[in-house]
Amino acid sequence: MLDNADGSDKLHIGQIVSILWRRKFFIVFAILGTLALSALTIRSFTPLYTADALLVLTVLPQVRPFDADHEKDPGPGRDEHTIRTQVEILRSPALALQVVRALGLTADPEFNASLRPRSLPNQLWSASLEWLSDWATQRGLLDAPRAPRNPAAAIEQRVLLSFLKGVFIENDGKSYVIHMAFRSQDAGKSATIVNELAQLYLQNQVQAKYEAAASAADWLRTKLAELRQKQLAAERAVQQFREQSNLTQVNNGGADSPLVSIEIVNLSRDLTEARAARAKAESEFHDAQAISISGGGSVSSSGSQLSDIMRELRSKLNTLEQRRAALLSTYGPKHPTILEIDADLAQTRADIEFEVSRIRAALSAQVRIEKNREDAIQASLAALENAYQQNNRATIELSQLENDASAARTVLQTFLQQSLKTSAQIEVQQPDARLVAPAEPPQFPSFPNNRVLGGISVIAALVLALIAVIVAESLDKGLRDTDEVERLFGVPVLGMIPLFRVKRGIAKAVSDALDNSRSVFTESVRAVGTVMQATYPRRNAHVVLVTSALPGEGKTTLAASLARIFANAGKRVLAIDCDLRSPSLGTHFDAAPGPGLAEVLDGSAAPADTLHFDPASGVRVISAGGDGRAGVDFLRPTNLNLLLQWARRDHDVIILDCPPVGVVNDALLLAKMANAIVLTVQWGATPRAIVRAAMRKLHNANVHPLGIVLTKVNLTRHARYKFEHDTYGYLKSYAQD
């Protein structure tokens, strides 16, 4: 059934081998044809000879001009760039044009196509293109072709393009060796061209170096004259500025320093001392302000003399206060002694106040003096700094002029050295490469390579043959292998009915074939009948429904043949033509025209009245009957059941020849009344998709076919397929033994 079917089209090794064997003549013809075409193509090629030469670059570490820091090996990266540059020079059209002119290749037909004799196909092609161009030009579709301004230059340009196609220049990326090659129709010419290309390359190198050195020498001479003038002008500018600025230098510890800077240093030192003195005076003044009669403050910083006076007055004050305090314990405050002491205390305090005022005045005067001294030094220093700044600006400008003069001297010296080196190298120029292996005329052509092309042709022939086989197999949608049928649709193959040539009519041919009990056709039909009998042991009459996927697949022939086989076996057989649209079963049994199935279904005739007996085979037949009113409307289940009940009483086997299930649905109505459903499929012709659609119809109607019968089998072609588990290839020889 479809549920058990494997719809995949995967092939295993045995099937692939079988396909290749079946298509062996096709493969052989495809391979031989491809090889023959390849041989003709190879023989039509013009032999080409390739001459080779080896050029070695003598690459040395390069030094950048005027830069001593780069006097070392520049590394492999720089060499790589150099090699690539030289390779591109060898490939350049300019060098190739020199070779073309040196060897006069414009007069060589190999490179100048206009000198070659044109074949008739080329002449016809050129004439066609010319006519087409004129036609398009006359109708304004194309602009009129313009003649070249310089015909000779145009020919030379075309020759150059043809020449460049034969040039091969390459480097292996690991060495300084450049491989040069040229491909030509003449062996000697290819060697001559390669050697000429190498020689012109070396000559161009020497000439370029000579011209570069001469140009550099001329430029250096002109540049030296300019540099001398610049150096003298720079020296004069330094001297003139020094005189105009009146810059005086003083030797200060081995270094020349301006006089103003020395004075600034001295005044800065004096200013520092003045600021320190002023700070000291202000400190003493603040201390003097803090002195009080009660003993506050300190006078240690006001001078030794003033400090002694203050200490005497304070000592006296302390003594009087202690005496008064001692006497108060004996005398009262009004006692004359106490009053005398109070007077002394008042006088002492007055003396202290006077002394403090005097000290404050002296210290204030000292602060003013130090402040005035500091201001005077500050003013002098500011004036000197202003003068120093003016002097410094002049010094900076002078330093710049001196640097310019020094740079001019250095550049002049460098150019002098380079000029001497360049002049010495002009006459000793050598190329940066040498030809280590000049080209020799090759003895054998490099193209076509018969061995390689022969191998490619064989491989191509095999591939094309396999592709052709794959295409042929993909276009072949028919069914041939019983294993394939069972794998795709999940039902067994009941048998394979061979194809036979019909000369006198199908009915007569089938009858004659069945009369020969040992014919291949008879054995094939008998095998199908045997499978049916083995599948359904006898209980009641067998109802066998025979249908097909498409019309013309031999279902009627199979139904008639099964009826004859069963009748010959002693069965009571009834064959009913259920194909009301295209009836043909009656022709196999010489049934006379008259009422048939159509009349039984519509109730206009009884089954017994439509029955025809074939004396030759012993088969009873009910033809389709009717008057062209065929259709499913006549297939009435009630009347059909009555017909089959009547038929089962007097017959062992009832065969229903039904319409193709892939086209109409009549067989689906009859299938539920049958014991066995047989689907016929034409061998190698009916597409798999059509068979799958027919099986799906039966499956959807809950009808399960007994199996499939492959009809119209070409046993000769079938034997070539070498299918596994196939015994039909031996049937013909066995049946004839």
LINKA-V322808 format. One record per run of one state. SS is the DSSP state (alpha for helix, beta for strand, coil for the rest). FROM is the first residue (numbers start at 0). LEN is the number of residues. If there is no record, write none. Layout:
[[SS FROM LEN] [SS FROM LEN]]
//
This chain:
[[coil 0 1] [alpha 1 3] [coil 4 8] [alpha 12 10] [coil 22 1] [alpha 23 21] [coil 44 3] [beta 47 10] [coil 57 10] [alpha 67 3] [coil 70 5] [alpha 75 16] [coil 91 1] [alpha 92 11] [coil 103 1] [alpha 104 3] [coil 107 5] [alpha 112 3] [coil 115 4] [alpha 119 19] [coil 138 12] [alpha 150 14] [coil 164 2] [beta 166 5] [coil 171 5] [beta 176 8] [coil 184 2] [alpha 186 59] [coil 245 3] [beta 248 4] [coil 252 2] [beta 254 4] [alpha 258 31] [coil 289 10] [alpha 299 3] [coil 302 1] [alpha 303 25] [coil 328 7] [alpha 335 93] [coil 428 4] [beta 432 5] [coil 437 9] [beta 446 1] [coil 447 2] [alpha 449 26] [coil 475 6] [alpha 481 8] [coil 489 3] [beta 492 6] [coil 498 7] [alpha 505 10] [coil 515 4] [alpha 519 16] [coil 535 6] [beta 541 7] [coil 548 6] [alpha 554 14] [coil 568 4] [beta 572 5] [coil 577 7] [alpha 584 4] [coil 588 8] [alpha 596 5] [coil 601 5] [alpha 606 4] [beta 610 4] [coil 614 4] [beta 618 4] [coil 622 9] [alpha 631 3] [coil 634 2] [alpha 636 14] [coil 650 2] [beta 652 5] [coil 657 8] [alpha 665 6] [coil 671 4] [beta 675 7] [coil 682 5] [alpha 687 13] [coil 700 6] [beta 706 7] [coil 713 1] [alpha 714 6] [coil 720 7] [alpha 727 9] [coil 736 1]]
//
